[in-house]
Each structure stands twice: as C-alpha cells, then as structure tokens.
Amino acid sequence: MDKAIFPTLTELDISLPFYVSSVGYWKHQVHIAREHEFSDFQWIQCMSGKGKLCVNNEVYTIEQNEGFFLTPHVPHEYYPLSEQWEVCWVSFNGAQINETLRTFGLLNSTKVKVTYAETLLQKLNDMITAFESKGSSSSLKASELIYSFLLHLQNDCLLSERKTRHEHHAQLQPAIDYIEGSYASVVTLDAIAHSLNVTPQYTCLLFQQAFGLRPIEYVTRVRIQKAKELLIKHSQMSVSEVAAFVGYENVSYFIKQFKKYEKLTPKAFRKLYLSS
C-alpha cells in the first residue's frame, strides 16, 4: 500500500537543527519533473524495479539497493523504466542542515549506491511510525532519526564516484604506521609517499579523501596528541622536553602549533588536568 505523510510543522519544528517535511513509499513511482520549486533536500531509495534520474546534466539508472540524493531548488526529473518501480523517500531540512551536509560531503544531487540498504529503509520506516503515533514528540523523534539516517548515509554508503572511508584508511595504513613510529624525528611528504609506494601528489589526495587533511598536517596532529599525553602522564617533563620528544627542535614553534590546535599553551593545558 502506498503511504505519504506530511507532518504539520510548527515554528518550533522548523527551528530544529533537522526536521522531516515528508516521508513515505510508493509501490510504483510515477514520472516526476520539477524545475526550481522544490525547497527541501530529498532522498529517494529504490526497493525494487528500475528507474531513471536526470539532474545536473547527468543521467543515472537507479536500481535496487541504490538511491539518489537531491538538493533544494535544483531542476530534476525521474521516471520508471520497469513495469513497477518501488521506492521509499524522505524530504528534510533544518537550521543546521547545510553545514552538516557540507561536513558530510553531501553537497550535490547525485546517485548513491548504498552498502546497507535495509538499515536505511528501517530508519525511514521508523520515521513513518513516529509520525503515525501522533505523539507530541513525533517531530523530535523524526529529527533524531533523520540525523541518524544522514550519519549512516555518510559512513556506510558508497557514493559512486569515490571509495568508502574504510577503504581509504586501509590503503593509508602503512603511512599511518610510519607516522606513528617516526613522529619524534623528521617526517617528510616524500617519506610518507615512499611508505605507500605512490607519488607525493597521490599521497596528498589519499589523505584529503580519508581525513580532509594534508599529510604533514596529519603528522602535526599526531604530534600534538602525543604531546598532550606526555604533559599529563609525565608532569616532571618540561615543555621543551615534551617538544623535543614529539619532534620539535624549536620549543617556541611547538608552543605556537600547540596553541593553534588546542587554543591554549602547553602549560595551561597541563593545569587543566593537574593541580600543581
């Protein structure tokens, strides 16, 4: 049976970081063509059958265990290619949605090949159940669910044009091991690339895809993390000794870097955890 739920949204609902504006499923998705009028984000997931998506001058075939993400005010068209095209959908928005999706890397309308389709469908069904209960907290529950849904979409779905984060991490493991074992000495981009047996340029690409960081910035973060541990575990060590231990010959530069990432000096950080 088809189902479409459009909750009554109050000003308080709209002010939430995330809110659901519609959710449901169709046994057979009909032809949809929109210009700029749709003002919410959308996720449409194929449960069975096959359809076609046209957006941003791209054409995608959408099959089972695939879906598509659509951003607001972007012209798009989708229609069935099979006798029956069963889909589940949700539309959503919110005060923090743009910043969150930017962080998640979900910036453009695109096809998505999902890894755990049943988990996503269960979350959509949970949203339907929350609204059907007609409880006073249904909008809050749906807000919680849509955020959880987006987290899962980011972490467990494979966008067609890139590898999963897990695969990136696995590919970078030799470099991570190298950095963990060498942070106390000089660490260069060439040395990191050599540990991976790839070019420095490709090393930078891999780190950007996996961590959103340049390789040397990752080294700095490792050093700062190690310094924080030393400052607390070894209260007798001076700041200059800690700096040298994590690879900084110049203590002033170490303090500058520490303050950049932690917003306070090493001594001030130590005082947060130690009484004297």
C-alpha positions in Angstrom: 0.0 0.0 0.0 1.2 3.5 -0.9 1.9 5.8 2.0 2.7 9.5 2.2 3.0 11.5 5.4 3.3 15.3 5.5 3.5 16.3 9.2 2.1 19.6 10.4 5.2 21.7 11.0 5.2 24.4 13.7 7.7 27.2 14.0 9.4 25.2 16.7 9.7 22.3 14.4 11.2 24.4 11.6 13.7 25.9 14.0 15.1 22.4 14.8 18.6 21.6 13.5 16.9 18.9 11.3 13.3 18.3 10.5 11.4 15.9 8.3 8.9 17.5 5.9 7.6 14.3 4.3 8.2 10.6 4.3 6.6 7.6 2.6 6.8 5.0 -0.1 5.2 4.2 -3.4 4.6 0.8 -4.9 5.1 2.4 -8.3 6.9 5.7 -8.6 5.3 7.9 -11.4 7.1 10.3 -13.7 8.3 13.4 -11.8 9.7 16.5 -13.5 10.4 19.6 -11.3 12.1 22.9 -12.1 13.3 25.1 -9.1 10.2 24.9 -6.9 11.2 22.0 -4.5 12.7 23.7 -1.4 13.8 20.7 0.7 16.5 18.1 0.5 15.3 14.7 -0.7 16.4 11.0 -0.5 14.6 8.5 -2.8 15.7 4.9 -2.4 14.8 2.1 -4.9 13.3 -1.0 -3.2 12.6 -2.9 -6.4 12.4 -2.3 -10.2 14.4 0.3 -12.1 14.2 4.0 -12.9 16.0 6.9 -14.4 17.2 10.1 -12.8 18.2 13.2 -14.8 19.9 16.0 -12.8 22.7 18.5 -13.3 23.1 17.4 -16.9 23.7 13.8 -15.8 21.6 10.7 -16.4 21.6 7.8 -13.9 19.9 4.5 -13.9 18.6 3.7 -10.4 18.1 0.1 -9.4 17.6 -1.9 -6.2 20.0 -1.0 -3.3 20.6 2.4 -5.0 19.1 5.7 -4.3 19.5 9.4 -5.1 20.2 12.5 -3.1 18.6 15.8 -4.3 19.4 19.3 -3.1 16.8 22.1 -3.0 15.9 24.3 -6.0 17.8 22.1 -8.5 15.8 21.0 -11.6 15.4 17.3 -11.8 13.4 14.5 -13.4 12.9 10.9 -12.6 10.7 8.2 -14.0 10.3 4.4 -14.1 12.0 2.1 -16.5 10.3 -1.1 -15.3 6.6 -2.1 -15.0 6.9 -1.5 -11.3 9.4 0.9 -9.6 9.0 0.7 -5.8 10.7 3.5 -3.8 10.8 4.9 -0.3 11.5 8.6 0.2 12.1 11.3 2.8 12.3 15.1 2.4 14.0 17.2 5.1 15.5 20.5 6.0 16.6 22.4 9.2 18.6 25.2 10.7 21.9 23.2 10.7 21.3 21.0 7.6 23.5 22.9 5.2 26.5 23.0 7.5 26.0 19.3 8.4 25.7 18.1 4.8 28.8 20.1 3.8 30.7 18.4 6.6 29.4 15.0 5.4 30.4 15.8 1.8 26.8 15.6 0.5 26.8 18.8 -1.5 25.4 17.8 -4.9 22.5 16.0 -6.3 23.7 12.5 -7.2 23.1 8.8 -7.4 24.2 6.8 -4.4 25.0 3.0 -4.2 24.1 2.0 -0.7 26.0 -0.6 1.3 23.4 -1.4 3.9 20.1 -0.7 2.2 17.9 -2.5 4.8 19.3 -0.3 7.6 18.3 2.9 5.7 14.9 1.5 4.9 14.3 0.7 8.6 15.2 4.2 9.6 12.7 5.5 7.0 10.0 3.1 8.4 10.9 4.3 11.9 10.1 7.9 10.8 6.8 6.8 9.4 6.0 5.0 12.7 6.9 8.1 14.7 4.5 10.3 12.8 1.7 7.7 12.8 1.9 7.6 16.6 0.7 11.2 16.5 2.6 11.9 19.8 3.6 15.3 20.9 7.3 14.3 20.5 7.0 12.8 17.0 8.8 15.7 15.3 11.6 15.5 17.8 11.9 11.7 17.2 11.9 12.3 13.4 14.6 14.9 13.9 16.7 12.4 15.7 16.1 9.8 13.1 16.9 11.9 10.1 20.3 12.9 11.7 21.0 9.2 12.4 19.9 8.4 8.8 22.3 11.0 7.3 25.2 9.7 9.5 24.6 6.3 8.2 24.3 7.5 4.6 27.7 9.2 5.0 29.5 6.4 6.8 28.0 3.3 5.3 27.0 4.2 1.7 29.3 4.2 -1.3 29.0 7.3 -3.4 29.5 6.1 -6.9 32.5 8.3 -7.6 34.6 7.6 -4.6 35.8 4.8 -2.3 34.5 4.2 1.1 36.3 5.8 4.0 37.2 2.4 5.3 39.0 1.6 2.0 40.9 4.9 2.2 42.0 4.1 5.7 43.1 0.6 4.8 45.1 2.0 1.9 46.8 4.6 4.2 47.6 2.1 7.0 51.3 1.8 6.0 51.6 5.6 6.1 49.8 5.8 9.4 52.1 3.2 10.9 55.1 5.0 9.6 54.0 8.3 11.1 53.2 6.7 14.4 56.7 5.3 14.6 58.5 8.3 13.3 56.8 11.4 14.6 59.6 12.1 17.0 62.0 12.7 14.1 61.9 14.5 10.8 58.9 13.3 8.7 58.7 14.5 5.1 56.0 14.1 2.5 58.4 12.1 0.3 59.0 9.7 3.2 55.2 9.2 3.7 54.7 8.7 0.0 57.6 6.2 0.0 55.8 4.2 2.7 52.8 3.9 0.4 54.9 3.3 -2.8 53.0 6.1 -4.5 53.7 9.7 -5.6 53.6 12.6 -3.1 50.7 14.1 -5.1 48.7 10.9 -4.8 49.6 10.7 -1.1 48.1 14.2 -0.6 44.9 13.1 -2.5 44.5 9.9 -0.3 44.9 11.9 3.0 42.4 14.5 1.8 39.9 11.8 0.9 40.3 9.9 4.2 40.9 12.7 6.7 40.2 16.0 5.0 43.9 16.9 5.8 47.2 17.3 4.1 49.7 14.6 5.2 52.0 17.0 7.1 49.0 18.4 8.9 48.1 14.9 10.0 51.7 14.5 11.3 51.2 17.7 13.3 48.0 16.5 14.8 49.7 13.2 15.8 52.5 15.1 17.5 50.1 17.4 19.4 48.1 14.4 20.6 51.3 12.7 21.8 52.4 15.9 23.5 49.1 16.1 25.3 49.6 12.6 26.7 53.1 13.4 27.8 52.1 16.7 29.5 49.6 14.8 31.7 51.4 11.4 32.2 54.8 12.9 32.9 54.3 16.1 34.9 58.0 16.3 35.6 58.9 16.8 31.9 59.4 20.4 30.9 57.6 21.9 27.9 60.9 21.9 26.0 61.5 18.3 26.7 58.0 17.4 25.6 58.6 19.4 22.4 61.8 17.5 21.6 60.2 14.2 22.4 57.4 14.8 19.8 59.8 16.1 17.0 60.1 19.8 17.6 63.6 21.2 18.0 62.2 24.8 18.4 60.1 25.0 21.5 58.6 28.3 20.5 57.3 26.8 17.3 55.9 23.8 19.3 54.1 26.2 21.6 52.7 28.1 18.6 51.5 24.9 17.0 50.0 23.6 20.2 48.1 26.8 20.8 46.8 26.7 17.2 45.2 23.3 17.7 44.3 23.4 21.4 43.6 27.2 21.8 45.9 27.3 24.9 49.5 26.9 25.8 51.0 23.5 26.8 51.4 24.8 30.4 47.8 26.0 30.5 46.7 22.6 29.1 48.6 20.8 31.8 47.0 22.9 34.5 43.5 21.8 33.3 44.4 18.3 34.5 47.0 18.6 37.2 46.5 20.5 40.5 50.0 21.8 40.5 
